[in-house]
Amino acid sequence: MVGSGVTGVEFVHMFSAFGAKVTLIVSRQQVLPQKDPEVAAVLEDDFIKRGVRLFKGARAEGIDLTADAVSVRCDDGRVATGSHVLLCIGSMPNSEGMGLEDLGIELDGGYVVVDHNCRSTLSHVYAAGDLSGKLPLSSVASMQGRKIAEHALGLHAGPHRHLDYEKAASAIFTDPEIADVGLAEADAFAVGRKVRVTKVPFSASAKALINDDPRGFVKIVSDPATGVVLGGSIVGQHAAELISVIALAVTAGLKVIDLAESILVHPALAEALSDAAE
Ligand SMILES: Cc1cc2nc3c(=O)[nH]c(=O)nc-3n(C[C@H](O)[C@H](O)[C@H](O)COP(=O)(O)OP(=O)(O)OC[C@H]3O[C@@H](n4cnc5c(N)ncnc54)[C@H](O)[C@@H]3O)c2cc1C
């Protein structure tokens, strides 16, 4: 596998679960380079336990085919050989040759430039989904479609909330699952924003212990002055479900105390959320 972004790691997880021997070529020093390093570390541990070979800090330079194998040459001299190679190194828009620009629809690198209502520079033409150059997620595409329908029907005359891509939750379907939403600790750090970060490992969760899977953690990022929940990450079982609670808090502007004082089911994995908030 060349590429350790979301799609790359999901395929590595899938093929290694099938029992295939997988080598993952990671151009940086961390799988999932866009994600929280602590999150990536849990996944790397799991890959290593499954016998996945990680070529970190290696960029694929070329591919050589023989009669029964394919080899990927890396810039640091390492070579990975196997039956197949999968390239998961990005995507590009498929808008060329449609004459969009001739109609007055502005493109940026092939993506349709849209405003907050997903309207292109040609006012009665909208763009939803990956082609809008926003967050390439099905959930985002579908919400954009809903917003476009409302706008086109004039339902936006009154007060309404604009799409806020920074508050979109996303998940990576590996084992353990990974999910996050809103402001990440590393991003806050990069822009010098003060945040409070609290983390609770699933090893402290009764339900995770009952399930015999205490891997991972819940992390909540909040504003130290107001207590407003700004984001969070979850690694562990059902992370894609559990992140919904933090996503709701981020969208609704809830405070950590709202999560901490919610009386949740015991035993449940979600208790780790209120514990982290507490
Ligand atoms: C491996 C993988 C896993 C993913 N997993 C997730 C996930 O778990 N959760 C998630 O939220 N997102 C996931 N995504 C992202 C998600 O698939 C995309 O964000 C989503 O499909 C975008 O929807 P879309 O309608 O913009 O584009 P697409 O789903 O790509 O649909 C575009 C459609 O338009 C058609 N088309 C293209 N050109 C023309 C033309 N000229 N005329 C007519 N039709 C045309 C195409 O054939 C296609 O059917 C994943 C993506 C990949 C690649």
The ligand as an SDF file (V2000), in Angstrom:
LIG
                    3D

 53 58  0  0  0  0  0  0  0  0999 V2000
  -12.2070    4.2640   -0.4780 C   0  0  0  0  0  0  0  0  0  0  0  0
  -13.0600    5.3960    0.0250 C   0  0  0  0  0  0  0  0  0  0  0  0
  -13.7170    5.2690    1.2210 C   0  0  0  0  0  0  0  0  0  0  0  0
  -14.5410    6.3020    1.6720 C   0  0  0  0  0  0  0  0  0  0  0  0
  -15.1670    6.1650    2.8740 N   0  0  0  0  0  0  0  0  0  0  0  0
  -15.9840    7.1370    3.3140 C   0  0  0  0  0  0  0  0  0  0  0  0
  -16.6820    6.9860    4.5390 C   0  0  0  0  0  0  0  0  0  0  0  0
  -16.5470    5.9900    5.2350 O   0  0  0  0  0  0  0  0  0  0  0  0
  -17.4910    7.9900    4.9390 N   0  0  0  0  0  0  0  0  0  0  0  0
  -17.6590    9.1180    4.1800 C   0  0  0  0  0  0  0  0  0  0  0  0
  -18.4280    9.9970    4.6150 O   0  0  0  0  0  0  0  0  0  0  0  0
  -17.0190    9.2940    3.0240 N   0  0  0  0  0  0  0  0  0  0  0  0
  -16.1780    8.3310    2.5590 C   0  0  0  0  0  0  0  0  0  0  0  0
  -15.5010    8.5000    1.3740 N   0  0  0  0  0  0  0  0  0  0  0  0
  -15.6890    9.7450    0.6190 C   0  0  0  0  0  0  0  0  0  0  0  0
  -16.9890    9.6840   -0.1680 C   0  0  0  0  0  0  0  0  0  0  0  0
  -17.0240    8.5120   -0.9440 O   0  0  0  0  0  0  0  0  0  0  0  0
  -17.1010   10.9090   -1.0620 C   0  0  0  0  0  0  0  0  0  0  0  0
  -16.9050   12.0880   -0.3220 O   0  0  0  0  0  0  0  0  0  0  0  0
  -18.4780   10.9610   -1.7020 C   0  0  0  0  0  0  0  0  0  0  0  0
  -18.6840    9.8110   -2.4660 O   0  0  0  0  0  0  0  0  0  0  0  0
  -18.6020   12.2160   -2.5630 C   0  0  0  0  0  0  0  0  0  0  0  0
  -19.8310   12.1930   -3.2160 O   0  0  0  0  0  0  0  0  0  0  0  0
  -19.9730   12.8830   -4.6330 P   0  0  0  0  0  0  0  0  0  0  0  0
  -21.4110   12.7300   -5.0020 O   0  0  0  0  0  0  0  0  0  0  0  0
  -19.3890   14.2460   -4.5860 O   0  0  0  0  0  0  0  0  0  0  0  0
  -19.0170   12.0860   -5.6110 O   0  0  0  0  0  0  0  0  0  0  0  0
  -19.0880   10.5680   -6.0780 P   0  0  0  0  0  0  0  0  0  0  0  0
  -19.6040    9.6710   -5.0070 O   0  0  0  0  0  0  0  0  0  0  0  0
  -17.7380   10.3090   -6.6510 O   0  0  0  0  0  0  0  0  0  0  0  0
  -20.1670   10.5760   -7.2140 O   0  0  0  0  0  0  0  0  0  0  0  0
  -19.9780   11.2800   -8.4140 C   0  0  0  0  0  0  0  0  0  0  0  0
  -20.8070   10.5820   -9.4590 C   0  0  0  0  0  0  0  0  0  0  0  0
  -20.8470   11.3910  -10.6210 O   0  0  0  0  0  0  0  0  0  0  0  0
  -20.5870   10.5990  -11.7610 C   0  0  0  0  0  0  0  0  0  0  0  0
  -20.0440   11.4670  -12.8010 N   0  0  0  0  0  0  0  0  0  0  0  0
  -18.7760   11.9500  -12.9170 C   0  0  0  0  0  0  0  0  0  0  0  0
  -18.6800   12.7320  -14.0130 N   0  0  0  0  0  0  0  0  0  0  0  0
  -19.8980   12.7530  -14.5860 C   0  0  0  0  0  0  0  0  0  0  0  0
  -20.4350   13.3940  -15.7410 C   0  0  0  0  0  0  0  0  0  0  0  0
  -19.6800   14.1540  -16.5410 N   0  0  0  0  0  0  0  0  0  0  0  0
  -21.7340   13.2030  -16.0210 N   0  0  0  0  0  0  0  0  0  0  0  0
  -22.5130   12.4330  -15.2300 C   0  0  0  0  0  0  0  0  0  0  0  0
  -22.0650   11.8010  -14.1330 N   0  0  0  0  0  0  0  0  0  0  0  0
  -20.7690   11.9750  -13.8170 C   0  0  0  0  0  0  0  0  0  0  0  0
  -19.6150    9.5330  -11.2550 C   0  0  0  0  0  0  0  0  0  0  0  0
  -19.6370    8.3950  -12.0800 O   0  0  0  0  0  0  0  0  0  0  0  0
  -20.2190    9.2370   -9.8680 C   0  0  0  0  0  0  0  0  0  0  0  0
  -21.2520    8.2950   -9.9270 O   0  0  0  0  0  0  0  0  0  0  0  0
  -14.6860    7.4850    0.9080 C   0  0  0  0  0  0  0  0  0  0  0  0
  -14.0240    7.6060   -0.3180 C   0  0  0  0  0  0  0  0  0  0  0  0
  -13.2190    6.5870   -0.7590 C   0  0  0  0  0  0  0  0  0  0  0  0
  -12.5230    6.7250   -2.0860 C   0  0  0  0  0  0  0  0  0  0  0  0
  1  2  1  0
  2  3  1  0
  2 52  2  0
  3  4  2  0
  4  5  1  0
  4 50  1  0
  5  6  2  0
  6  7  1  0
  6 13  1  0
  7  8  2  0
  7  9  1  0
  9 10  1  0
 10 11  2  0
 10 12  1  0
 12 13  2  0
 13 14  1  0
 14 15  1  0
 14 50  1  0
 15 16  1  0
 16 17  1  0
 16 18  1  0
 18 19  1  0
 18 20  1  0
 20 21  1  0
 20 22  1  0
 22 23  1  0
 23 24  1  0
 24 25  2  0
 24 26  1  0
 24 27  1  0
 27 28  1  0
 28 29  2  0
 28 30  1  0
 28 31  1  0
 31 32  1  0
 32 33  1  0
 33 34  1  0
 33 48  1  0
 34 35  1  0
 35 36  1  0
 35 46  1  0
 36 37  1  0
 36 45  1  0
 37 38  2  0
 38 39  1  0
 39 40  1  0
 39 45  2  0
 40 41  1  0
 40 42  2  0
 42 43  1  0
 43 44  2  0
 44 45  1  0
 46 47  1  0
 46 48  1  0
 48 49  1  0
 50 51  2  0
 51 52  1  0
 52 53  1  0
M  END
$$$$
